[in-house]
Structures are given as C-alpha cells and as structure tokens.
C-alpha cells in the first residue's frame, strides 16, 4: 500500500476521525510489544526496526551495520521475514537461484552482503542461523514483534518526517504510541534533520537513548546530468526517492509511485519504458525495485537493462562508535551466556 499523505501532515479531519481506532490499535500493539518472554536466539540478535509503518531506511541501515561489524572483526549474518516473497522458510538465500518473488527484494539485497536467512516465523530460523557459523545476527524489521528476544534494538528514523502526525495506525504512521515504543529502543539512528526529526531526538535524549546520525549517499549517477528522468518506485515512501534524485540535481519528467514491494509485470515495464521514450527521459528506479523487475527478451523494449538504478548506501557519522558498540554487544552476550 501507499502511505496516506495525511499521515505526514498536521492532524487533519481524516486523522481526527480515525484517532479513536488508532488509540485502540496502538494500545494493543504496545501491550504486545511489552509482553515478557520471547525465544532466545543462538547468537546475539541486533534488531533494526522503526517506529512507523512505511519506509525509513531499515535495509540500507542493516547493510551498513554489517559493514561496521566486519570492521571490528565480527562475522555477521541477516534474518528477515522475506516481505513480498512466496517462500515461508526457513531458507538460506541463494542470490544465484532465488528471485524476489521467492524471498522478497530486501532478502536479495541483504544476501549480497552476508549470509541471509528468510523465515516467516523468526523462531524457525534458529537452526539455520547457527549453521551459518557467524557470530552476530542483524534482523531487518521486527521491532514490534516479541516472539524473539533481541539483544539490542536500533530504531531508524527519517529525520525529514519524524513520526508524522504522531498518531497510531490508521490515523497516523505510528505502530504504537511513541513513548511506549521508545522504552524498548536501545539507540536511535536518524537520517536528515528537521523540526519533526528533532522531536524524536529530544524524546530519545530525555529517555537516555543514544542517537547516531546517518546519511544516504549515492553510489553512482544514474544518468548524464543533462538528462531528464522518468522516476518510478514501489517502496514505503516513493517521494523520498524522488526527492533524493532532485537533490542530486536531476529534473524529473515523471514520478510514478507503486505500492510497497509491488511485483512488476511485463506489461508494467513495457508501459513505463514506452512513456519514458515519449518523454525522452531515462527510466530510473531504486535497487529494491530493480530486483523485482521482470527479465525481458534480449533486444526488446522489455529488457530491464534499459532501466537505470539509483543506488544508495548508508554512511554513519559516528562510524567508530557504532563499530565499538556492536563489538560490546557481542562481548556482553558472550559473557551472559558462557560465563
């Protein structure tokens, strides 16, 4: 689904009408989040989650944390539910044989970096996680799910929008009241800055939670600077992708937004490419979308190789501190379980 525009604005009529439902939903989710127990994973589990529904940059953050872990001598793996994939798992992702329709787009991106296990029920993954021989698991999403005991919770925040109108679903983007969620967060990772983002930073400071700053930097230009772009994306917040392209100095001839994890069909790609040709624009999309594009017939207008990919990577401003923190998380887990 595409996130409603009113989620990210001041409380309007739609938000006020839905607020009573949001209070009930938020209370139920908060109670579930704080439920004691949870299965003990076979290695320290670092969760990368968010307070809101919709994209906040969890997957590039998880990948960057894996690089940080390696920089201090750790050997990480990933755990994900495989959103958008048909396989329930548990399964170890093979980037040579699995497709996005099998395991989801995020799992394919993660598997390029480190061993990645997909399991719809995360507790079912424990055997495969142990078999990877790694020493730290980074779980993409699952902050609100109490079924697995987390060693440490990073919560990712898009600083440009913060938590939107501050209301729980469906009145706003929050999965549960912010104060209740903040209690379970161990650290905040924030991208960008605005008054909305600063609200979250101030609340984190009052709760004694460390805040790490991050940026999303472009990997390479998707097209020549003078070319106009036909931008399309099926992610949590496509407008964030469009803004990133404009921030790089590109003019957008068209913006096409699809639902998150949208399974592109041949007819979708054909229409997109035809429209881009008519506008004399370069079709461009995200890395997550690119792995969901259908493979076309060589030499035809269906070929997904015609679509440029705007790749980005996370850069932590406090890189050394994050590496040291991950190493300490591993050490404390080992001391607790093997002392």
Secondary structure, DSSP 8 states (H G I E B T S, - for coil): ----GGGGSS--HHHHHHHHHHHHHHHHHHHHHT-S--B--SS-EEEEEESBSS--SHHHHHHHHHHHHHHTT--EEEEE--TT-S--EEEE--TTT--HHHH-HHHHHHHTTS-EEEESSGGGGHHHHHHTT-SEEEEES-TT-TTB--SEEEEEEETTTTTTTS-BTTTSSBSS-HHHHHHH-SEEEEES--HHHHHHHHHHHHTT-EEEEEEEEESS-SS-TT--EEEEE-STTHHHHHHHHHHTT--EEEEEE--TT----HHHHHHHHHHHHHTT-EEEE-HHHHTTS----TTSTT-GGGSEE--EEEEETTHHHHHHHHHHHHHHHHHHHH-
